Each structure stands twice: as structure tokens, then as C-alpha cells.
Amino acid sequence: MTFSGHSPRKRFGQHWLRDLQVLNQIVAAADLSENDRVLEIGPGRGALTEKLLSSKAELIHAIELDLDLFKGLKERFSSESRLSLQPGDVLSSSLLLPDGMQANKVVANIPYNITSPLLYRLLGKLGSPPETSYQRLVLLLQKEVAERILAKPGQSNFSAMSVRIQLLAKSTSVCEVPPRCFKPSPKVDSKVIVIEPFQISDRSEVFVEKEVERLVNTAFLGRRKKLRNTLGNIRPLKELEVLAEQLGVNLDQRPQEVSPMTWLSLAKGIKEIEKVL
């Protein structure tokens, strides 16, 4: 294999994960069987790829943006029939496997500068289904972002992202990853999490999810303000007070204190009001 002369490129957010314990935890969290087809994003020099190939997975398909790394990976794994490699940008490239089928699991050490758009490409958005449906995502993220995804209402890092992701999927923590586990070391801590997307049939109607998006966008723009002072821009305050009383919602709360399911209830209630009017 050869990666000679290649140095980590800042513009691609390259930090090589080299801690064997963390690599093993990532693969264990993916819970791979003979029927699993895995999409790996940003394989880099192939440390995680090698671990994935040692699993029972039927196929590993890796997308790499850096063409020099892509060439090195092809050389390193030239004898691996269960690995397919694709050059390109994961934000715009096809996510289908070479045979036109879909992967059912994703494993990735995500470049931190593309975290949000990549998450929404893999999970879809409120009111919009994903391009492909995955059973499980095992992602290494910047710790701050991971903790926002996992945050509970009332915690300081509970955000609009928390609401969105928690209505799209169930997420759990795997392990924390300090900078020393990478080369070169990033300036931030990282965290591995598992995200299990909900099936489309288990999600709310599209028009309700779109209403949640509208409410959350409005409320979190003024996250220090009470709901009565922000949502009043969407419906008259008297209507909101009646709806809040029916739902047991306190309009004196701030948006970060409101659970995802409560946002969903508010959205359904407002759509019912609009239906009558």
C-alpha cells in the first residue's frame, strides 16, 4: 500500500482515527451480520475500513473525496472482494452501491465541516423523507454536535437540531473520543453515537412535520424568549392559550424547555385550528 507523500489536508477536515479501542467500539456498535451492506464515508487511510472488513458484513462501500487517498486505498485493499471504492463528494455523489442497491447501515468518521448537511442527507428533514432508508448510522462527530443530538429538554445544549433529529431517529451514546486518539489531533473532543432512523410509516404526516419545522425555527430564533412571545407571530395569542391549556403546555416556557413530542402536539393542534378556519 502507499500513502507516501500525503499529508492530512485541512480543507477536507482530515484527522486519522488511530485508537484501536475506539475503532473496535465503532464496529461493535454497528452490530454487523452477513446480511449487512455498509456505507463508509471518508475512509481516509483505511483504519476503520480494515476493521469493517474483519466483520461479517456482506459488503463495504466506501466514498472518499481525496483522490490521492482513493488511489492509496485501491492499492491497500486490492485483494478485498467485499470492498468497493467510490471517488467523490458524499454530499453530491450517489449513495447507491455498485449493483444499484442500497446500503442498510452507515459507518463514518464525519468531517466536522460537513456535519449538518450530511446528517440531513442521511436522515432526511422534517417534512421530507431521506433519499435512502438506513437501519443504523454509527457516526463519529464533534462532541458538541453529538451532545446536541442527544440533549434532553431543559439542558443548555438542547436546540432546534435536538428537536429535529429526535423526531427523525432514536440516538444513543457509544463513547467519547479525546483528541489524542487522532493524528493529527483536532482541537475539539469527539463522540461516537448510534442513530437509528424511524421508518417513514412511524413518522407524523408531512404537513405536521413541516409545521413543527416552522414552529421550531420561529421559537429558537428567540431562544431566551417565552413561547407566548415568539409563537404569537404564528397564531393569535388567545388561540395559543386555549390550545396550550388543552395540551398541558406552559407558554411561559422557553423553546429549549419543550420536548420534541410537545412540539409535535403543538403542530398538530395548530393545523387543526387552521383546518377549521
LUMBAMAR-977580 format. One record per residue (C-alpha): residue number from 1; x, y, z; residue in one letter. Coordinates in Angstrom, 3 decimals. Example, Ala and Ser with C-alpha at 12.3 -4.5 7.8 and 13.67 -1.06 7.14 Angstrom:
<atoms>
ATOM    k         u         v         w  r
ATOM    1    12.300    -4.500     7.800  a
ATOM    2    13.670    -1.060     7.140  s
</atoms>
This chain:
<atoms>
ATOM    k         u         v         w  r
ATOM    1     0.000     0.000     0.000  m
ATOM    2     1.153     3.576    -0.430  t
ATOM    3     0.111     6.903     1.017  f
ATOM    4     3.642     8.259     0.625  s
ATOM    5     3.892    11.988     0.402  g
ATOM    6     0.296    12.501     1.523  h
ATOM    7    -0.277    14.823     4.457  s
ATOM    8    -3.659    15.448     6.137  p
ATOM    9    -5.472    18.200     4.255  r
ATOM   10    -7.136    20.845     6.360  k
ATOM   11    -9.673    21.733     3.668  r
ATOM   12   -11.020    18.165     3.839  f
ATOM   13   -11.061    18.107     7.652  g
ATOM   14    -8.730    15.088     7.721  q
ATOM   15    -7.869    13.583    11.115  h
ATOM   16    -6.951     9.891    11.135  w
ATOM   17    -8.555     7.896    13.930  l
ATOM   18    -5.875     5.513    15.180  r
ATOM   19    -7.117     4.327    18.583  d
ATOM   20    -7.804     0.593    18.274  l
ATOM   21   -10.233     0.536    21.197  q
ATOM   22   -12.389     3.260    19.637  v
ATOM   23   -12.236     1.585    16.214  l
ATOM   24   -13.416    -1.664    17.783  n
ATOM   25   -16.232     0.123    19.623  q
ATOM   26   -17.441     1.687    16.383  i
ATOM   27   -17.595    -1.675    14.619  v
ATOM   28   -19.255    -3.317    17.629  a
ATOM   29   -21.896    -0.551    17.697  a
ATOM   30   -22.680    -1.231    14.020  a
ATOM   31   -23.687    -4.797    15.031  d
ATOM   32   -22.831    -6.238    11.640  l
ATOM   33   -24.119    -9.549    10.266  s
ATOM   34   -23.795   -11.450     6.983  e
ATOM   35   -26.798    -9.574     5.601  n
ATOM   36   -25.442    -6.077     6.210  d
ATOM   37   -24.210    -3.790     3.452  r
ATOM   38   -22.259    -0.884     4.882  v
ATOM   39   -21.663     2.600     3.516  l
ATOM   40   -18.442     4.064     4.908  e
ATOM   41   -17.932     7.788     4.451  i
ATOM   42   -14.425     9.214     4.344  g
ATOM   43   -12.325     6.072     4.843  p
ATOM   44    -9.091     8.086     4.837  g
ATOM   45    -6.178     5.645     5.034  r
ATOM   46    -8.427     2.713     5.816  g
ATOM   47    -8.038     2.073     9.557  a
ATOM   48   -11.797     1.724    10.059  l
ATOM   49   -12.213     0.065     6.656  t
ATOM   50    -9.875    -2.703     7.755  e
ATOM   51   -11.917    -3.273    10.921  k
ATOM   52   -15.163    -3.339     8.935  l
ATOM   53   -13.708    -5.915     6.557  l
ATOM   54   -12.862    -8.126     9.531  s
ATOM   55   -16.578    -8.185    10.440  s
ATOM   56   -19.267   -10.455     9.000  k
ATOM   57   -20.695    -7.722     6.741  a
ATOM   58   -21.561    -8.800     3.211  e
ATOM   59   -20.157    -5.659     1.561  l
ATOM   60   -18.375    -2.417     2.465  i
ATOM   61   -18.799     0.518     0.080  h
ATOM   62   -16.560     3.497     0.833  a
ATOM   63   -16.773     7.008    -0.619  i
ATOM   64   -13.568     9.087    -0.492  e
ATOM   65   -13.231    12.696    -1.637  l
ATOM   66    -9.422    12.884    -1.659  d
ATOM   67    -8.261    11.304    -4.938  l
ATOM   68    -4.766    10.595    -3.596  d
ATOM   69    -6.257     8.668    -0.687  l
ATOM   70    -8.640     6.914    -3.068  f
ATOM   71    -5.670     5.629    -5.086  k
ATOM   72    -3.895     4.528    -1.899  g
ATOM   73    -6.975     2.701    -0.674  l
ATOM   74    -7.332     0.872    -4.000  k
ATOM   75    -3.755    -0.322    -3.658  e
ATOM   76    -4.033    -1.216     0.017  r
ATOM   77    -7.220    -3.242    -0.398  f
ATOM   78    -6.739    -4.508    -3.953  s
ATOM   79    -7.383    -8.111    -2.909  s
ATOM   80   -10.579    -7.396    -0.959  e
ATOM   81   -13.572    -8.568    -2.994  s
ATOM   82   -16.035    -7.364    -0.306  r
ATOM   83   -14.901    -3.755    -0.636  l
ATOM   84   -15.954    -1.306    -3.337  s
ATOM   85   -14.447     2.169    -3.506  l
ATOM   86   -16.027     5.279    -4.973  q
ATOM   87   -14.313     8.646    -5.503  p
ATOM   88   -16.390    11.743    -4.893  g
ATOM   89   -18.105    14.158    -2.544  d
ATOM   90   -20.618    12.377    -0.320  v
ATOM   91   -22.849    15.465    -0.330  l
ATOM   92   -23.435    15.206    -4.078  s
ATOM   93   -22.419    11.666    -5.103  s
ATOM   94   -24.843     8.785    -5.476  s
ATOM   95   -25.195     6.797    -2.258  l
ATOM   96   -26.205     3.635    -4.091  l
ATOM   97   -23.953     0.607    -4.157  l
ATOM   98   -22.340    -0.557    -7.443  p
ATOM   99   -25.201    -3.005    -8.088  d
ATOM  100   -27.751    -0.208    -7.716  g
ATOM  101   -28.933    -1.461    -4.321  m
ATOM  102   -28.833     0.462    -1.050  q
ATOM  103   -26.633     0.019     1.989  a
ATOM  104   -28.614    -0.658     5.151  n
ATOM  105   -26.036     0.724     7.595  k
ATOM  106   -23.673     3.702     7.602  v
ATOM  107   -20.377     3.988     9.468  v
ATOM  108   -18.463     7.240     9.311  a
ATOM  109   -15.888     9.499    10.879  n
ATOM  110   -17.603    12.615     9.583  i
ATOM  111   -15.543    15.642     8.540  p
ATOM  112   -16.796    18.214    11.018  y
ATOM  113   -17.219    20.933     8.399  n
ATOM  114   -19.995    18.990     6.603  i
ATOM  115   -21.797    17.519     9.625  t
ATOM  116   -25.172    19.256     9.299  s
ATOM  117   -25.739    18.805     5.549  p
ATOM  118   -24.546    15.200     5.731  l
ATOM  119   -26.831    14.379     8.659  l
ATOM  120   -29.825    15.698     6.789  y
ATOM  121   -28.832    13.858     3.613  r
ATOM  122   -28.687    10.598     5.558  l
ATOM  123   -31.761    11.201     7.736  l
ATOM  124   -33.924    13.480     5.635  g
ATOM  125   -35.612    16.507     7.173  k
ATOM  126   -38.889    17.194     8.913  l
ATOM  127   -41.492    17.052     6.176  g
ATOM  128   -39.086    15.401     3.749  s
ATOM  129   -38.035    11.723     3.690  p
ATOM  130   -34.401    10.688     3.123  p
ATOM  131   -33.156     9.553    -0.287  e
ATOM  132   -32.317     6.144     1.191  t
ATOM  133   -33.534     4.387     4.327  s
ATOM  134   -30.945     3.081     6.775  y
ATOM  135   -31.398     0.843     9.779  q
ATOM  136   -28.469     2.264    11.702  r
ATOM  137   -25.866     5.019    11.482  l
ATOM  138   -22.711     4.846    13.604  v
ATOM  139   -21.110     8.265    13.449  l
ATOM  140   -18.046     9.880    14.980  l
ATOM  141   -18.945    13.537    15.435  l
ATOM  142   -17.640    16.619    17.140  q
ATOM  143   -18.654    16.135    20.775  k
ATOM  144   -20.580    19.414    20.889  e
ATOM  145   -22.780    18.353    17.964  v
ATOM  146   -23.259    14.821    19.296  a
ATOM  147   -24.382    16.157    22.653  e
ATOM  148   -26.879    18.486    20.998  r
ATOM  149   -28.360    15.495    19.183  i
ATOM  150   -28.613    13.588    22.490  l
ATOM  151   -29.663    16.529    24.699  a
ATOM  152   -32.801    16.443    26.818  k
ATOM  153   -35.254    19.349    27.183  p
ATOM  154   -34.064    21.826    29.790  g
ATOM  155   -30.374    21.198    29.169  q
ATOM  156   -28.370    24.160    27.932  s
ATOM  157   -27.382    22.392    24.700  n
ATOM  158   -30.944    21.383    23.772  f
ATOM  159   -31.517    23.112    20.444  s
ATOM  160   -33.545    23.165    17.254  a
ATOM  161   -31.235    20.397    15.980  m
ATOM  162   -32.121    18.323    19.061  s
ATOM  163   -35.818    18.588    18.248  v
ATOM  164   -35.373    17.802    14.562  r
ATOM  165   -33.089    14.789    14.960  i
ATOM  166   -35.088    13.329    17.868  q
ATOM  167   -38.247    13.399    15.747  l
ATOM  168   -36.395    11.639    12.919  l
ATOM  169   -34.485     8.994    14.862  a
ATOM  170   -33.510     7.403    18.156  k
ATOM  171   -29.932     8.218    19.194  s
ATOM  172   -27.643     6.722    21.838  t
ATOM  173   -24.102     7.400    23.002  s
ATOM  174   -21.279     4.911    22.409  v
ATOM  175   -18.081     6.539    23.671  c
ATOM  176   -16.155     9.777    23.928  e
ATOM  177   -13.060    10.244    21.803  v
ATOM  178   -10.368    12.672    23.017  p
ATOM  179    -8.065    14.476    20.550  p
ATOM  180    -5.121    12.156    21.316  r
ATOM  181    -6.967     9.324    19.502  c
ATOM  182    -6.366    11.066    16.161  f
ATOM  183    -3.413    12.064    14.048  k
ATOM  184    -3.198    14.983    13.684  p
ATOM  185    -5.090    15.811    16.870  s
ATOM  186    -8.167    18.004    16.329  p
ATOM  187    -8.733    20.985    18.597  k
ATOM  188   -12.047    19.587    19.872  v
ATOM  189   -13.300    16.464    21.620  d
ATOM  190   -15.333    13.929    19.666  s
ATOM  191   -18.019    11.371    20.403  k
ATOM  192   -19.371     8.234    18.746  v
ATOM  193   -23.139     7.873    18.642  i
ATOM  194   -25.638     5.450    17.125  v
ATOM  195   -28.600     6.896    15.231  i
ATOM  196   -31.492     4.602    14.327  e
ATOM  197   -33.845     6.389    11.895  p
ATOM  198   -37.572     5.919    12.321  f
ATOM  199   -39.423     4.234     9.498  q
ATOM  200   -41.461     6.635     7.361  i
ATOM  201   -44.615     4.794     8.454  s
ATOM  202   -43.804     5.637    12.087  d
ATOM  203   -43.339     9.345    11.472  r
ATOM  204   -46.045    12.026    11.503  s
ATOM  205   -47.785    13.329     8.427  e
ATOM  206   -45.686    15.534     6.163  v
ATOM  207   -47.813    18.631     6.801  f
ATOM  208   -47.461    18.189    10.581  v
ATOM  209   -43.676    17.794    10.373  e
ATOM  210   -43.475    20.917     8.223  k
ATOM  211   -45.455    22.774    10.872  e
ATOM  212   -43.030    21.551    13.561  v
ATOM  213   -40.189    22.957    11.445  e
ATOM  214   -41.952    26.312    11.207  r
ATOM  215   -42.624    26.449    14.961  l
ATOM  216   -39.107    25.398    15.933  v
ATOM  217   -37.482    27.838    13.524  n
ATOM  218   -39.573    30.685    14.905  t
ATOM  219   -39.158    29.816    18.571  a
ATOM  220   -35.424    29.088    18.598  f
ATOM  221   -34.638    32.358    16.838  l
ATOM  222   -35.609    33.868    20.182  g
ATOM  223   -34.497    31.037    22.474  r
ATOM  224   -34.412    33.359    25.500  r
ATOM  225   -37.999    34.431    24.924  k
ATOM  226   -41.112    32.688    26.233  k
ATOM  227   -43.253    30.746    23.790  l
ATOM  228   -46.101    33.242    24.118  r
ATOM  229   -43.771    35.942    22.788  n
ATOM  230   -42.487    34.009    19.777  t
ATOM  231   -45.334    31.726    18.692  l
ATOM  232   -47.674    34.697    18.847  g
ATOM  233   -46.182    35.588    15.468  n
ATOM  234   -47.725    32.406    14.053  i
ATOM  235   -51.213    32.349    15.627  r
ATOM  236   -53.143    34.856    17.771  p
ATOM  237   -52.180    34.567    21.421  l
ATOM  238   -55.736    33.792    22.567  k
ATOM  239   -55.850    30.762    20.234  e
ATOM  240   -52.480    29.600    21.512  l
ATOM  241   -53.570    29.928    25.139  e
ATOM  242   -56.642    27.751    24.537  v
ATOM  243   -54.554    25.162    22.683  l
ATOM  244   -51.824    25.214    25.339  a
ATOM  245   -54.369    24.606    28.089  e
ATOM  246   -55.802    21.640    26.189  q
ATOM  247   -52.338    20.143    25.714  l
ATOM  248   -50.974    20.999    29.147  g
ATOM  249   -48.293    23.230    27.638  v
ATOM  250   -46.881    26.174    29.552  n
ATOM  251   -46.496    29.162    27.222  l
ATOM  252   -44.155    30.754    29.760  d
ATOM  253   -41.560    28.118    28.901  q
ATOM  254   -38.664    28.845    26.585  r
ATOM  255   -38.132    26.680    23.486  p
ATOM  256   -35.242    24.676    24.954  q
ATOM  257   -37.545    23.516    27.761  e
ATOM  258   -40.104    21.950    25.407  v
ATOM  259   -39.851    18.262    24.425  s
ATOM  260   -39.939    17.092    20.785  p
ATOM  261   -43.266    15.328    21.377  m
ATOM  262   -44.744    18.544    22.757  t
ATOM  263   -43.618    20.404    19.644  w
ATOM  264   -45.360    17.706    17.636  l
ATOM  265   -48.571    18.137    19.658  s
ATOM  266   -48.481    21.903    19.200  l
ATOM  267   -48.016    21.473    15.456  a
ATOM  268   -50.959    19.080    15.202  k
ATOM  269   -53.117    21.430    17.260  g
ATOM  270   -52.292    24.456    15.122  i
ATOM  271   -53.020    22.541    11.913  k
ATOM  272   -56.404    21.538    13.375  e
ATOM  273   -57.156    25.186    14.149  i
ATOM  274   -56.209    26.210    10.604  e
ATOM  275   -58.398    23.443     9.181  k
ATOM  276   -61.450    24.865    10.958  v
ATOM  277   -60.803    28.472     9.968  l
</atoms>
